[in-house]
Amino acid sequence: MEGASVLRFCFSRGPTKVVWEMSNSFMELLIRRDLSYRFEESSLMASGVPLRTQLRIPSKIILKLVFNIRNMIGKGFDFFSFCKKRVGDGVCTRFWSDVWILDVPLRDNFPRLFALETDKDASVAVKLGAGSIASSFRREVRDGAERHQWSVLISIVDSVFLSSSKDRRICDLSGDGEFKVKVVHNFLDDMFLPSISVATRWLKCIPLKINIFVWRARRDSLPARYDLSRRGVVLDSVLCPICGAAVEDIQHVLFRCELAQSILRKVFRWWDLGWQEISSFSDWEAWFLSFRLSPAIKSLLEVSTPRVVYEYALAFASGA
């Protein structure tokens, strides 16, 4: 592991904080998505425990890791776009090809200068340690676009000072250069999980499964026909099997269907409340704010009534 840059993974094992350092070669494998790499040669270094131990990773775990990374990229989250190199001595960082001083490799920002380079894999240490960055160019820089790119490159590189520490990778999701599962977990939740403006209500006076049902219904995650079809389930029809008048989504099942409205009318009449057309959870919540009733009873009605409607709809659809 000498001379290799690393990405650090922090987690807790009981009362002990454990830091895993992933080698640069393994990181480069994942960034390049190169499945021809010999997986048995990759390893993680574990520190923070009494004895420093080298951990071998089975190839199937690495393949699964690569698959999951590719899957997340397809969904719009590229973890490695948040992984950058922090240059120390510059030995393990490629001057032109690595992302180390800008958000993209220097070869992309300065293509004309990169075309002049004879040592395209030269490290930062080699380039900055030479008398001039242009010392390895195949010819002198000419006027025009080349001269302009040269001026910009020099102004950028002049601010770089090498140190005696090793180059290493950092993860800028957390801001401290260390990978933390919690930070990535929260980031993915914010990106993929649906958000609603109304706070989730949990009532202790009713069974937990009813609370969970309403929570899922508000997030449109119950298996209505329309939602099943979107997930690739083959159905004869996405229309409501009860009324046949509209596509069956959870809003239709609980509020718009003829059966649902019939049940809601009876609930309104039972509590001596005026009838009001309701077609969604937002209408349902607005209706509960429009009349006076004790908070306990109002909350009980608001949470339990959709479950009652759903059970009746299931029984009716199954012919019970």
Backbone torsions as a table, in degrees:
resi	resn	phi	psi	omega
1	MET	NA	-1.6	-179.4
2	GLU	-64.0	133.1	177.2
3	GLY	79.9	2.4	-179.1
4	ALA	-97.5	139.1	175.0
5	SER	-84.1	156.7	-172.4
6	VAL	-137.7	159.1	168.4
7	LEU	-113.1	128.2	-172.4
8	ARG	-95.2	135.0	177.8
9	PHE	-116.0	121.1	-177.5
10	CYS	-109.5	135.4	173.5
11	PHE	-155.1	174.3	-177.9
12	SER	-112.1	136.4	173.5
13	ARG	-121.3	94.2	-173.5
14	GLY	66.3	-132.6	-180.0
15	PRO	-82.9	-2.7	-174.0
16	THR	-101.4	133.5	173.8
17	LYS	-85.8	128.2	-177.0
18	VAL	-114.3	136.1	177.6
19	VAL	-118.3	121.8	174.5
20	TRP	-102.2	133.9	178.1
21	GLU	-112.7	118.5	-178.7
22	MET	-92.8	130.1	-173.4
23	SER	-67.4	154.8	-178.5
24	ASN	-61.0	-39.0	-178.5
25	SER	-64.4	-38.0	178.0
26	PHE	-69.1	-39.1	177.4
27	MET	-63.1	-43.1	179.6
28	GLU	-62.5	-35.2	176.0
29	LEU	-56.9	-49.4	-177.0
30	LEU	-69.6	-37.5	179.2
31	ILE	-65.2	-40.0	179.9
32	ARG	-80.2	-14.1	-175.6
33	ARG	56.4	42.7	-175.3
34	ASP	-95.9	99.5	-176.0
35	LEU	-80.2	-2.6	177.6
36	SER	-83.1	-4.2	179.6
37	TYR	-63.0	144.4	178.5
38	ARG	-79.4	98.6	-172.7
39	PHE	-61.0	-30.2	-175.7
40	GLU	-67.7	-13.3	-179.4
41	GLU	-89.7	-10.1	-178.8
42	SER	-82.3	155.3	-178.9
43	SER	-158.3	162.6	172.8
44	LEU	-115.2	144.7	176.6
45	MET	-105.7	124.2	-178.7
46	ALA	-103.7	130.7	177.0
47	SER	-134.1	167.0	-178.3
48	GLY	99.6	-5.8	175.2
49	VAL	-107.2	164.8	-175.6
50	PRO	-51.7	-40.8	-179.6
51	LEU	-117.1	132.6	177.6
52	ARG	-74.7	125.7	-172.3
53	THR	-127.9	141.5	174.2
54	GLN	-94.6	125.5	-175.3
55	LEU	-106.7	123.2	175.4
56	ARG	-83.9	138.2	-179.1
57	ILE	-110.8	124.8	177.2
58	PRO	-58.7	146.2	-176.0
59	SER	-61.6	-32.6	-178.3
60	LYS	-66.5	-30.9	177.3
61	ILE	-69.3	-40.7	179.1
62	ILE	-66.1	-41.4	177.4
63	LEU	-60.9	-40.8	177.9
64	LYS	-65.3	-39.1	178.0
65	LEU	-62.3	-45.8	178.9
66	VAL	-62.0	-42.3	179.4
67	PHE	-61.2	-44.9	-179.4
68	ASN	-65.3	-37.7	178.0
69	ILE	-63.7	-44.1	179.0
70	ARG	-64.4	-38.6	179.3
71	ASN	-62.9	-42.3	179.1
72	MET	-67.4	-34.9	176.8
73	ILE	-63.5	-39.9	177.7
74	GLY	-63.7	-24.7	178.8
75	LYS	-94.0	3.4	174.4
76	GLY	103.1	6.5	179.2
77	PHE	-120.4	106.4	177.9
78	ASP	-102.7	100.0	-176.5
79	PHE	-58.1	-37.9	-174.7
80	PHE	-72.7	-12.2	173.2
81	SER	-69.9	-16.6	177.2
82	PHE	-97.1	-1.8	179.6
83	CYS	-99.1	120.6	-177.5
84	LYS	-126.9	164.8	177.6
85	LYS	-97.7	133.2	172.6
86	ARG	-104.6	114.9	-173.4
87	VAL	-78.7	131.4	173.5
88	GLY	-110.4	-88.0	177.4
89	ASP	-89.7	-8.4	176.0
90	GLY	78.9	4.6	-175.7
91	VAL	-71.2	-38.2	-174.1
92	CYS	-101.6	16.5	180.0
93	THR	-120.2	124.9	178.2
94	ARG	-77.9	130.7	-173.6
95	PHE	-62.3	-45.7	-173.7
96	TRP	-92.7	-32.7	-167.5
97	SER	-98.8	-23.2	-178.3
98	ASP	-90.5	153.0	173.8
99	VAL	-88.3	106.1	-174.0
100	TRP	-137.7	-23.6	-179.3
101	ILE	-126.6	-28.4	174.4
102	LEU	-117.0	-179.7	179.2
103	ASP	-79.6	-9.7	177.9
104	VAL	-133.7	160.8	177.1
105	PRO	-59.7	149.8	179.9
106	LEU	-62.1	-29.6	-179.6
107	ARG	-63.9	-27.1	178.3
108	ASP	-79.5	-34.2	-179.9
109	ASN	-81.8	-25.8	-177.0
110	PHE	-129.7	65.6	-174.4
111	PRO	-64.7	-33.3	-178.9
112	ARG	-69.1	-38.8	177.9
113	LEU	-70.5	-36.9	178.7
114	PHE	-64.1	-33.7	178.4
115	ALA	-67.1	-25.8	179.0
116	LEU	-82.2	-16.7	-174.5
117	GLU	-71.1	133.8	176.8
118	THR	-94.3	-24.6	178.1
119	ASP	-114.5	82.5	-171.3
120	LYS	-72.4	-15.7	177.7
121	ASP	-103.6	18.1	-178.9
122	ALA	-62.6	142.7	179.5
123	SER	-79.7	165.9	176.5
124	VAL	-62.0	-39.4	-179.6
125	ALA	-61.3	-41.8	-179.0
126	VAL	-67.6	-45.4	-176.5
127	LYS	-67.2	-44.4	-177.7
128	LEU	-78.6	-20.7	179.4
129	GLY	-82.8	-14.9	179.1
130	ALA	-76.3	168.1	179.6
131	GLY	-62.6	-34.6	178.9
132	SER	-151.7	148.7	177.2
133	ILE	-60.9	-30.1	-177.4
134	ALA	-81.9	1.6	-177.1
135	SER	-65.3	-23.5	178.9
136	SER	-101.5	9.9	176.4
137	PHE	-75.8	150.2	-179.4
138	ARG	-76.1	-15.7	174.7
139	ARG	-157.1	174.2	179.8
140	GLU	-73.3	155.5	178.2
141	VAL	-72.7	131.2	-179.7
142	ARG	-95.1	169.0	178.8
143	ASP	-70.2	170.0	179.6
144	GLY	92.4	-136.3	-176.4
145	ALA	-63.3	-38.6	179.6
146	GLU	-63.0	-43.7	-179.3
147	ARG	-65.1	-39.1	179.2
148	HIS	-64.5	-46.7	178.6
149	GLN	-62.6	-36.9	179.2
150	TRP	-63.3	-41.8	-179.7
151	SER	-64.6	-42.8	179.6
152	VAL	-65.8	-43.0	-179.5
153	LEU	-62.0	-44.3	-179.6
154	ILE	-62.9	-40.3	179.7
155	SER	-64.7	-30.0	179.0
156	ILE	-77.9	-47.5	-174.3
157	VAL	-71.3	-26.1	-179.5
158	ASP	-60.3	-22.2	-178.4
159	SER	-87.1	0.3	-176.0
160	VAL	-94.0	130.2	175.7
161	PHE	-128.5	122.8	179.9
162	LEU	-78.1	153.2	179.7
163	SER	-126.0	-176.8	-179.5
164	SER	-87.5	-9.5	-179.8
165	SER	-76.5	161.1	-179.3
166	LYS	-79.5	152.0	171.6
167	ASP	-65.1	147.0	177.2
168	ARG	-152.3	158.6	176.3
169	ARG	-89.8	145.8	176.5
170	ILE	-127.6	155.0	175.8
171	CYS	-112.2	116.1	-174.1
172	ASP	-91.3	13.1	175.2
173	LEU	-65.8	-40.1	-176.8
174	SER	-92.9	-13.9	177.9
175	GLY	87.8	-11.2	-179.3
176	ASP	-110.5	6.1	177.7
177	GLY	82.8	2.7	-179.5
178	GLU	-115.3	142.5	176.9
179	PHE	-78.4	129.7	175.9
180	LYS	-130.4	129.2	-178.2
181	VAL	-58.0	-41.5	-177.9
182	LYS	-60.2	-40.9	-178.9
183	VAL	-65.0	-45.7	179.0
184	VAL	-66.0	-40.2	179.1
185	HIS	-58.4	-47.9	179.4
186	ASN	-65.1	-38.0	179.4
187	PHE	-63.0	-45.0	179.7
188	LEU	-67.8	-38.0	177.1
189	ASP	-60.2	-45.4	-179.9
190	ASP	-65.0	-30.3	-177.0
191	MET	-81.1	-40.4	-169.7
192	PHE	-108.9	-30.6	-175.8
193	LEU	-77.8	138.8	177.4
194	PRO	-67.4	146.5	178.9
195	SER	-117.7	142.2	177.8
196	ILE	-127.5	152.0	-176.0
197	SER	-79.6	-21.7	-177.1
198	VAL	-89.9	131.1	179.7
199	ALA	-67.3	145.3	178.3
200	THR	-67.8	135.0	-179.3
201	ARG	-108.2	128.7	177.9
202	TRP	-122.6	117.4	-178.3
203	LEU	-104.4	127.5	-179.0
204	LYS	-75.3	-18.9	-175.6
205	CYS	-82.8	-3.1	178.4
206	ILE	-124.8	158.7	-178.3
207	PRO	-58.0	149.4	-178.1
208	LEU	-61.1	-35.6	-176.8
209	LYS	-63.8	-28.4	177.1
210	ILE	-72.8	-40.8	174.6
211	ASN	-58.3	-44.3	-179.3
212	ILE	-66.7	-38.2	178.6
213	PHE	-59.2	-49.3	-178.8
214	VAL	-65.0	-38.1	177.4
215	TRP	-60.4	-43.5	178.7
216	ARG	-69.8	-37.9	-179.6
217	ALA	-63.6	-41.2	179.3
218	ARG	-62.9	-28.5	-180.0
219	ARG	-96.0	9.9	176.3
220	ASP	56.2	42.8	-177.8
221	SER	-116.0	19.5	175.1
222	LEU	-92.1	150.8	-172.9
223	PRO	-77.7	64.8	170.6
224	ALA	-76.0	163.1	-172.9
225	ARG	-61.3	-41.4	-179.1
226	TYR	-64.0	-41.6	-179.8
227	ASP	-68.1	-36.9	177.3
228	LEU	-64.8	-40.0	179.5
229	SER	-64.8	-34.3	178.3
230	ARG	-68.1	-25.2	179.2
231	ARG	-89.1	5.2	176.3
232	GLY	94.7	6.0	178.1
233	VAL	-77.3	127.9	-178.3
234	VAL	-82.4	122.4	-179.7
235	LEU	-126.4	155.2	176.3
236	ASP	-65.9	-36.7	-178.9
237	SER	-158.6	151.1	175.5
238	VAL	-99.4	4.3	178.7
239	LEU	-75.8	154.7	178.7
240	CYS	-62.1	125.3	-178.8
241	PRO	-72.6	-10.4	-178.7
242	ILE	-89.5	-53.7	-178.1
243	CYS	-102.9	-25.4	179.9
244	GLY	65.4	15.6	-173.5
245	ALA	-101.5	-14.4	-175.7
246	ALA	-155.1	165.6	176.0
247	VAL	-65.1	137.3	-177.2
248	GLU	-88.3	99.9	166.3
249	ASP	-114.7	176.9	-172.9
250	ILE	-67.3	-31.5	177.6
251	GLN	-65.6	-37.7	178.3
252	HIS	-68.8	-44.2	-177.8
253	VAL	-59.8	-42.9	-172.4
254	LEU	-88.0	-23.4	-171.7
255	PHE	-133.6	-35.3	-169.5
256	ARG	-96.9	-25.2	-177.9
257	CYS	-64.2	152.8	179.6
258	GLU	-58.9	-41.2	179.9
259	LEU	-64.9	-43.5	179.8
260	ALA	-61.8	-43.3	-178.9
261	GLN	-68.3	-33.9	177.6
262	SER	-64.7	-42.0	178.9
263	ILE	-67.6	-41.8	-179.9
264	LEU	-63.8	-37.3	177.6
265	ARG	-61.1	-40.5	179.7
266	LYS	-66.2	-39.0	177.4
267	VAL	-64.5	-41.1	178.6
268	PHE	-61.7	-44.8	-177.5
269	ARG	-66.9	-36.8	-179.2
270	TRP	-60.8	-40.3	-179.3
271	TRP	-95.3	9.2	177.5
272	ASP	57.9	48.5	179.4
273	LEU	-114.5	144.6	179.7
274	GLY	-68.6	142.0	-178.4
275	TRP	-70.9	141.4	178.3
276	GLN	-145.0	134.2	179.2
277	GLU	-64.3	128.1	179.9
278	ILE	-127.6	129.1	-177.3
279	SER	-126.8	-2.7	-178.3
280	SER	-159.7	172.4	177.8
281	PHE	-64.8	-32.6	178.4
282	SER	-65.5	-40.2	175.5
283	ASP	-65.1	-38.8	179.8
284	TRP	-61.1	-45.3	179.3
285	GLU	-68.0	-40.1	179.1
286	ALA	-64.2	-36.5	179.8
287	TRP	-65.5	-39.8	-179.8
288	PHE	-67.4	-25.0	176.7
289	LEU	-80.4	-11.7	-172.6
290	SER	-91.9	-8.1	-178.8
291	PHE	-131.5	164.0	-178.6
292	ARG	-100.3	131.2	177.0
293	LEU	-161.6	157.6	-179.3
294	SER	-60.8	141.3	-176.9
295	PRO	-55.1	-38.2	-178.6
296	ALA	-64.6	-46.6	-179.2
297	ILE	-68.1	-40.3	-179.5
298	LYS	-61.7	-44.6	179.2
299	SER	-65.2	-39.9	178.9
300	LEU	-62.0	-44.8	179.2
301	LEU	-64.6	-44.2	-175.1
302	GLU	-62.3	-36.9	-176.0
303	VAL	-88.2	-38.7	-172.2
304	SER	-84.7	-29.6	-176.4
305	THR	-60.7	-45.2	177.4
306	PRO	-57.9	-33.7	178.5
307	ARG	-68.4	-39.2	177.8
308	VAL	-61.9	-45.7	179.0
309	VAL	-60.3	-42.3	-178.1
310	TYR	-64.5	-42.4	179.7
311	GLU	-64.3	-41.3	177.2
312	TYR	-63.3	-40.4	-179.3
313	ALA	-65.3	-41.2	176.7
314	LEU	-62.5	-44.1	-179.6
315	ALA	-65.2	-40.7	-179.2
316	PHE	-67.4	-43.5	-178.2
317	ALA	-66.2	-31.2	-179.7
318	SER	-86.7	-3.1	176.8
319	GLY	81.9	15.3	-179.6
320	ALA	-72.8	NA	NA
